[in-house]
Amino acid sequence: MRLPGLLLVVILLLVPSYEFYTLAGQYPITPLISQYFGVAAIVAMGFVQLMATRLTGLESLFGGMDRIYIFHKWLGISALVLVLLHDNIDPDIRGLKGGNLADFGESLGGFSLDALQVLLLVTVLTAIPYNLWKLSHKLMGVMFICGVLHFVFIPKPFEITSFVGVYTMVFGVVGTLSYFYCLGFRIFMRKHHRYQVTKVERRGSSVAVTLAPLDKKLKHYAGQFAFVKFNKPNLSEAHPFTISKAPDSDGLVRFTVSALGDYTKRFQSEISVGTKATLSNAYGNFLMKRTKQPQVWVAGGVGITPFVAWANALGKEQEVHLFYCYRKERDAIHLDELKTIALEKPNLKLHCIDSSQGMRINAELIRSKLPTSWPKVSVSFCGSKSMRRDLLLNLRKLGLNGRRFHYEEFEIRSGIGLTQLISWGTMQFKMRFPLSESRFRVLWDRAWEQTVKRVESWLQS
């Protein structure tokens, strides 16, 4: 997450607080605080809707589409917290008279609050089917509009034409327009790219699909991804896939997909040559580093996708060590292609890590391949979260600066991440207080036993 984007949102949320501060001498402080929380919630939700548009400029502001989606989720959760604070702290100010629609506005506010709580629960529970999750996101926009109307109709200690009134309505309008834009109107406002499948290659549980342009070519950099809709009933939902081919003059693009979920399993069986597709613009900041120091690329399974594109675009001066981790060689997609590239470009060192042969990737192995350059190398990673966390932890123990470890944490759908938060906290503790694994386990077990005893004692009392 880039600091400018975070600071911008914080400032936007704090701007209305000044006018509420000036009203403190005229009205009770408690309802003013409640009403500020309500205004801040509309500002936050309006910005959440704007972030969902994937408009040009947002990536550079926040540091990539993966960071945008993470911030989108947490800003949305923060907005709901603000709404709950607004509702639980009495916002009513005696003596203020509302218009004819004041009661209607109150009803809209209560309805949208209840609905938002249910919809947020659907959003963070990853066990709920994707189609229900997507529907919940669409309905959130409706609840946002209800919240804006609630703001318009309820009694307020300021006019709707005042600074804070206009300011709030700007975000209400921006959020509403963004919602309709995402709902489908963007198809008329944004140029898409029409492509057709020309080649399908299957290997193990992965399939590589090459597409040729039917009109305008897609402009992209090696390592970026695009949202793709295929012209087939079961594949018509737009999904993001990394482009596993460097840009060329023919405009060909290739997507490599592994059967990891319902959609990708259908994709495996139903995709065929001749299928037409619609591509969005290219997104993502997971790009090949241009440094004088040697680079390390680590891929786990289908995480090889961006590195195939990087390898195609690689010059013949940059020293690169590519560690490709897979279960069985016959399932390793693009392995033959990478071996060919490595023969053509001696500066690309390909290290195959076949787990079926008892091989494992680890920090010591990586350092052993670059003894003279360590720890000034740049490490780029694409694979599972657990693999990334373990590898980063051990690389840091060997002296690698965390800023030299690059990855793209892209998830369209994720929960609130309590497990990941605990894992992150544990990793930070281990790095700051180095302990042997056995010693750490003893301390953990002792703390757990004490906690259980206290809970039992409390229950008995």
MARMARNU-600785 format. One record per residue (C-alpha): residue in three letters; chain; x, y, z. Coordinates in steps of 0.1 Angstrom, whole numbers. Layout:
<recs>
> ALA	A	X	Y	Z
...
</recs>
This chain:
<recs>
> MET	A	0	0	0
> ARG	A	14	33	-10
> LEU	A	14	61	16
> PRO	A	-2	88	-7
> GLY	A	-33	67	-12
> LEU	A	-37	60	25
> LEU	A	-31	96	35
> LEU	A	-56	109	9
> VAL	A	-84	87	23
> VAL	A	-76	97	59
> ILE	A	-77	134	49
> LEU	A	-110	130	30
> LEU	A	-125	114	61
> LEU	A	-112	141	85
> VAL	A	-122	171	63
> PRO	A	-159	172	76
> SER	A	-148	171	112
> TYR	A	-138	208	112
> GLU	A	-174	220	105
> PHE	A	-187	198	132
> TYR	A	-161	213	155
> THR	A	-175	248	147
> LEU	A	-210	236	156
> ALA	A	-199	223	191
> GLY	A	-209	256	208
> GLN	A	-244	255	194
> TYR	A	-254	219	198
> PRO	A	-246	190	222
> ILE	A	-213	173	214
> THR	A	-226	137	215
> PRO	A	-251	139	186
> LEU	A	-225	159	166
> ILE	A	-200	131	170
> SER	A	-227	106	159
> GLN	A	-236	127	128
> TYR	A	-199	131	119
> PHE	A	-195	93	120
> GLY	A	-225	91	96
> VAL	A	-210	116	72
> ALA	A	-176	99	74
> ALA	A	-193	66	66
> ILE	A	-208	80	34
> VAL	A	-174	94	24
> ALA	A	-158	61	30
> MET	A	-184	41	12
> GLY	A	-184	65	-17
> PHE	A	-147	60	-21
> VAL	A	-151	22	-18
> GLN	A	-175	23	-48
> LEU	A	-150	45	-67
> MET	A	-122	20	-61
> ALA	A	-143	-8	-75
> THR	A	-144	9	-109
> ARG	A	-107	1	-116
> LEU	A	-103	35	-132
> THR	A	-70	46	-146
> GLY	A	-49	63	-120
> LEU	A	-61	43	-90
> GLU	A	-33	17	-93
> SER	A	-5	44	-93
> LEU	A	-22	60	-62
> PHE	A	-24	28	-41
> GLY	A	4	7	-55
> GLY	A	-13	-19	-77
> MET	A	-47	-36	-81
> ASP	A	-39	-62	-54
> ARG	A	-35	-34	-29
> ILE	A	-66	-17	-41
> TYR	A	-87	-48	-35
> ILE	A	-73	-52	0
> PHE	A	-79	-16	9
> HIS	A	-113	-17	-7
> LYS	A	-123	-45	17
> TRP	A	-109	-29	48
> LEU	A	-123	5	40
> GLY	A	-157	-11	35
> ILE	A	-155	-28	68
> SER	A	-144	5	84
> ALA	A	-174	23	68
> LEU	A	-198	-3	84
> VAL	A	-181	3	118
> LEU	A	-187	41	114
> VAL	A	-224	33	105
> LEU	A	-227	12	137
> LEU	A	-212	40	158
> HIS	A	-235	65	142
> ASP	A	-265	43	150
> ASN	A	-255	35	186
> ILE	A	-245	70	196
> ASP	A	-278	90	196
> PRO	A	-277	113	166
> ASP	A	-309	132	173
> ILE	A	-307	169	182
> ARG	A	-337	184	200
> GLY	A	-353	213	183
> LEU	A	-342	204	147
> LYS	A	-372	200	124
> GLY	A	-371	177	94
> GLY	A	-390	179	62
> ASN	A	-419	158	50
> LEU	A	-397	129	42
> ALA	A	-378	128	76
> ASP	A	-396	97	88
> PHE	A	-390	80	54
> GLY	A	-353	89	57
> GLU	A	-351	73	92
> SER	A	-367	41	78
> LEU	A	-342	40	50
> GLY	A	-313	44	75
> GLY	A	-325	16	97
> PHE	A	-332	-7	67
> SER	A	-298	-1	51
> LEU	A	-280	-6	84
> ASP	A	-296	-40	90
> ALA	A	-290	-51	54
> LEU	A	-254	-40	54
> GLN	A	-246	-61	84
> VAL	A	-261	-92	67
> LEU	A	-243	-84	34
> LEU	A	-210	-79	51
> LEU	A	-213	-113	68
> VAL	A	-219	-129	34
> THR	A	-189	-110	20
> VAL	A	-164	-122	46
> LEU	A	-177	-159	48
> THR	A	-156	-175	21
> ALA	A	-176	-207	23
> ILE	A	-206	-190	7
> PRO	A	-209	-197	-31
> TYR	A	-193	-171	-54
> ASN	A	-226	-162	-71
> LEU	A	-242	-152	-37
> TRP	A	-210	-133	-28
> LYS	A	-212	-114	-60
> LEU	A	-249	-106	-55
> SER	A	-242	-94	-20
> HIS	A	-217	-69	-35
> LYS	A	-242	-56	-60
> LEU	A	-268	-51	-32
> MET	A	-243	-32	-11
> GLY	A	-245	-4	-37
> VAL	A	-282	-3	-33
> MET	A	-278	1	5
> PHE	A	-252	28	-1
> ILE	A	-278	48	-21
> CYS	A	-303	43	7
> GLY	A	-277	57	31
> VAL	A	-273	88	9
> LEU	A	-310	94	8
> HIS	A	-311	89	46
> PHE	A	-286	117	49
> VAL	A	-306	140	25
> PHE	A	-339	136	43
> ILE	A	-330	135	81
> PRO	A	-328	167	102
> LYS	A	-293	180	103
> PRO	A	-275	209	122
> PHE	A	-264	223	88
> GLU	A	-280	230	54
> ILE	A	-275	206	26
> THR	A	-260	236	7
> SER	A	-234	242	33
> PHE	A	-198	230	28
> VAL	A	-202	197	47
> GLY	A	-235	191	30
> VAL	A	-221	196	-5
> TYR	A	-190	177	4
> THR	A	-210	147	16
> MET	A	-232	148	-14
> VAL	A	-202	149	-38
> PHE	A	-192	115	-24
> GLY	A	-228	103	-25
> VAL	A	-230	112	-62
> VAL	A	-195	98	-70
> GLY	A	-203	65	-52
> THR	A	-237	62	-69
> LEU	A	-223	68	-104
> SER	A	-194	44	-96
> TYR	A	-220	18	-86
> PHE	A	-239	20	-119
> TYR	A	-207	21	-138
> CYS	A	-196	-12	-122
> LEU	A	-231	-26	-126
> GLY	A	-229	-27	-163
> PHE	A	-228	7	-178
> ARG	A	-190	7	-181
> ILE	A	-195	-16	-211
> PHE	A	-207	15	-230
> MET	A	-180	38	-215
> ARG	A	-148	18	-216
> LYS	A	-131	3	-246
> HIS	A	-127	-35	-244
> HIS	A	-106	-58	-265
> ARG	A	-122	-86	-286
> TYR	A	-101	-118	-289
> GLN	A	-105	-153	-301
> VAL	A	-89	-186	-288
> THR	A	-65	-199	-313
> LYS	A	-46	-226	-293
> VAL	A	-53	-247	-262
> GLU	A	-25	-266	-244
> ARG	A	-32	-289	-215
> ARG	A	-7	-303	-190
> GLY	A	-17	-319	-158
> SER	A	-43	-298	-140
> SER	A	-33	-266	-159
> VAL	A	-43	-253	-193
> ALA	A	-27	-226	-214
> VAL	A	-50	-207	-238
> THR	A	-36	-185	-265
> LEU	A	-58	-158	-280
> ALA	A	-55	-135	-311
> PRO	A	-70	-100	-314
> LEU	A	-101	-95	-335
> ASP	A	-97	-57	-335
> LYS	A	-76	-35	-312
> LYS	A	-46	-52	-295
> LEU	A	-43	-52	-257
> LYS	A	-14	-31	-244
> HIS	A	3	-47	-215
> TYR	A	37	-54	-197
> ALA	A	51	-88	-189
> GLY	A	36	-99	-156
> GLN	A	3	-80	-157
> PHE	A	-32	-95	-157
> ALA	A	-65	-88	-174
> PHE	A	-101	-96	-166
> VAL	A	-115	-120	-192
> LYS	A	-150	-130	-202
> PHE	A	-154	-159	-226
> ASN	A	-184	-162	-249
> LYS	A	-198	-194	-233
> PRO	A	-227	-197	-209
> ASN	A	-206	-212	-180
> LEU	A	-176	-189	-186
> SER	A	-193	-156	-191
> GLU	A	-182	-141	-157
> ALA	A	-152	-118	-158
> HIS	A	-122	-134	-140
> PRO	A	-87	-121	-136
> PHE	A	-59	-141	-151
> THR	A	-22	-133	-155
> ILE	A	-9	-130	-190
> SER	A	17	-157	-194
> LYS	A	32	-142	-226
> ALA	A	53	-112	-232
> PRO	A	39	-85	-255
> ASP	A	46	-91	-292
> SER	A	38	-74	-325
> ASP	A	10	-99	-333
> GLY	A	-9	-89	-302
> LEU	A	-12	-125	-290
> VAL	A	-20	-131	-254
> ARG	A	-19	-163	-233
> PHE	A	-36	-172	-201
> THR	A	-25	-201	-180
> VAL	A	-52	-215	-157
> SER	A	-51	-242	-130
> ALA	A	-82	-261	-119
> LEU	A	-84	-247	-83
> GLY	A	-121	-238	-81
> ASP	A	-155	-243	-97
> TYR	A	-150	-218	-125
> THR	A	-115	-229	-133
> LYS	A	-126	-266	-134
> ARG	A	-154	-257	-159
> PHE	A	-128	-237	-178
> GLN	A	-106	-268	-181
> SER	A	-133	-289	-198
> GLU	A	-152	-263	-218
> ILE	A	-126	-240	-233
> SER	A	-119	-247	-270
> VAL	A	-103	-232	-301
> GLY	A	-127	-206	-317
> THR	A	-142	-194	-284
> LYS	A	-145	-156	-284
> ALA	A	-135	-135	-254
> THR	A	-136	-100	-242
> LEU	A	-106	-86	-223
> SER	A	-103	-56	-201
> ASN	A	-73	-33	-199
> ALA	A	-42	-48	-183
> TYR	A	-36	-42	-146
> GLY	A	-10	-50	-120
> ASN	A	24	-38	-108
> PHE	A	41	-72	-105
> LEU	A	67	-62	-131
> MET	A	103	-74	-138
> LYS	A	128	-54	-118
> ARG	A	155	-35	-138
> THR	A	185	-37	-115
> LYS	A	222	-44	-118
> GLN	A	221	-70	-90
> PRO	A	212	-106	-97
> GLN	A	175	-115	-94
> VAL	A	157	-145	-79
> TRP	A	123	-156	-92
> VAL	A	105	-182	-71
> ALA	A	73	-199	-86
> GLY	A	50	-224	-69
> GLY	A	29	-244	-93
> VAL	A	8	-222	-116
> GLY	A	26	-192	-100
> ILE	A	51	-197	-128
> THR	A	27	-178	-151
> PRO	A	42	-142	-147
> PHE	A	77	-156	-148
> VAL	A	72	-172	-182
> ALA	A	62	-138	-195
> TRP	A	92	-122	-177
> ALA	A	116	-149	-192
> ASN	A	103	-141	-227
> ALA	A	110	-104	-222
> LEU	A	143	-109	-204
> GLY	A	174	-94	-220
> LYS	A	208	-112	-221
> GLU	A	226	-91	-195
> GLN	A	205	-95	-163
> GLU	A	215	-125	-142
> VAL	A	184	-144	-131
> HIS	A	179	-176	-110
> LEU	A	144	-190	-115
> PHE	A	133	-216	-90
> TYR	A	103	-235	-104
> CYS	A	85	-257	-77
> TYR	A	61	-283	-88
> ARG	A	48	-317	-77
> LYS	A	55	-338	-108
> GLU	A	74	-329	-140
> ARG	A	46	-342	-162
> ASP	A	23	-316	-145
> ALA	A	47	-287	-148
> ILE	A	31	-263	-173
> HIS	A	55	-243	-195
> LEU	A	85	-263	-183
> ASP	A	97	-272	-218
> GLU	A	93	-236	-229
> LEU	A	114	-224	-200
> LYS	A	141	-249	-207
> THR	A	143	-237	-243
> ILE	A	145	-201	-231
> ALA	A	173	-210	-207
> LEU	A	193	-225	-235
> GLU	A	188	-193	-256
> LYS	A	196	-170	-227
> PRO	A	225	-184	-205
> ASN	A	219	-156	-180
> LEU	A	186	-173	-170
> LYS	A	195	-202	-146
> LEU	A	165	-226	-143
> HIS	A	163	-246	-110
> CYS	A	136	-273	-110
> ILE	A	123	-282	-76
> ASP	A	102	-315	-80
> SER	A	85	-323	-47
> SER	A	77	-358	-59
> GLN	A	114	-364	-58
> GLY	A	117	-352	-22
> MET	A	130	-318	-33
> ARG	A	120	-286	-13
> ILE	A	126	-249	-18
> ASN	A	143	-231	11
> ALA	A	162	-200	19
> GLU	A	195	-218	23
> LEU	A	192	-233	-12
> ILE	A	185	-199	-27
> ARG	A	215	-183	-10
> SER	A	238	-211	-20
> LYS	A	232	-203	-57
> LEU	A	242	-167	-52
> PRO	A	270	-167	-26
> THR	A	288	-136	-39
> SER	A	257	-114	-43
> TRP	A	238	-122	-12
> PRO	A	219	-105	4
> LYS	A	218	-77	-22
> VAL	A	196	-98	-46
> SER	A	160	-90	-55
> VAL	A	135	-118	-49
> SER	A	102	-120	-67
> PHE	A	77	-146	-56
> CYS	A	44	-160	-70
> GLY	A	28	-190	-52
> SER	A	8	-200	-22
> LYS	A	5	-177	9
> SER	A	19	-204	33
> MET	A	49	-209	10
> ARG	A	55	-172	8
> ARG	A	53	-166	45
> ASP	A	77	-194	53
> LEU	A	102	-184	26
> LEU	A	102	-147	36
> LEU	A	107	-155	72
> ASN	A	137	-177	65
> LEU	A	152	-153	39
> ARG	A	150	-125	65
> LYS	A	169	-147	90
> LEU	A	196	-150	64
> GLY	A	199	-112	61
> LEU	A	176	-104	32
> ASN	A	159	-70	35
> GLY	A	121	-74	33
> ARG	A	119	-46	8
> ARG	A	138	-68	-16
> PHE	A	111	-94	-15
> HIS	A	83	-87	-41
> TYR	A	50	-103	-47
> GLU	A	14	-95	-57
> GLU	A	-12	-104	-32
> PHE	A	-42	-106	-54
> GLU	A	-75	-120	-42
> ILE	A	-108	-109	-56
> ARG	A	-126	-125	-27
> SER	A	-112	-130	8
> GLY	A	-124	-131	44
> ILE	A	-114	-108	72
> GLY	A	-82	-127	75
> LEU	A	-80	-135	112
> THR	A	-59	-166	105
> GLN	A	-35	-146	83
> LEU	A	-34	-119	109
> ILE	A	-24	-144	136
> SER	A	2	-159	113
> TRP	A	16	-125	105
> GLY	A	18	-116	142
> THR	A	35	-149	150
> MET	A	60	-143	122
> GLN	A	68	-108	135
> PHE	A	73	-121	170
> LYS	A	97	-148	158
> MET	A	117	-123	139
> ARG	A	120	-98	168
> PHE	A	125	-124	195
> PRO	A	145	-152	179
> LEU	A	138	-185	197
> SER	A	144	-221	189
> GLU	A	113	-239	177
> SER	A	112	-261	208
> ARG	A	116	-231	231
> PHE	A	88	-212	213
> ARG	A	66	-242	216
> VAL	A	72	-245	254
> LEU	A	63	-208	259
> TRP	A	32	-211	237
> ASP	A	20	-243	255
> ARG	A	26	-226	289
> ALA	A	6	-195	279
> TRP	A	-22	-217	266
> GLU	A	-24	-238	298
> GLN	A	-26	-206	319
> THR	A	-54	-192	297
> VAL	A	-74	-225	300
> LYS	A	-70	-225	338
> ARG	A	-82	-189	341
> VAL	A	-113	-196	319
> GLU	A	-121	-227	340
> SER	A	-117	-208	372
> TRP	A	-140	-180	359
> LEU	A	-167	-205	349
> GLN	A	-166	-223	383
> SER	A	-170	-190	401
</recs>
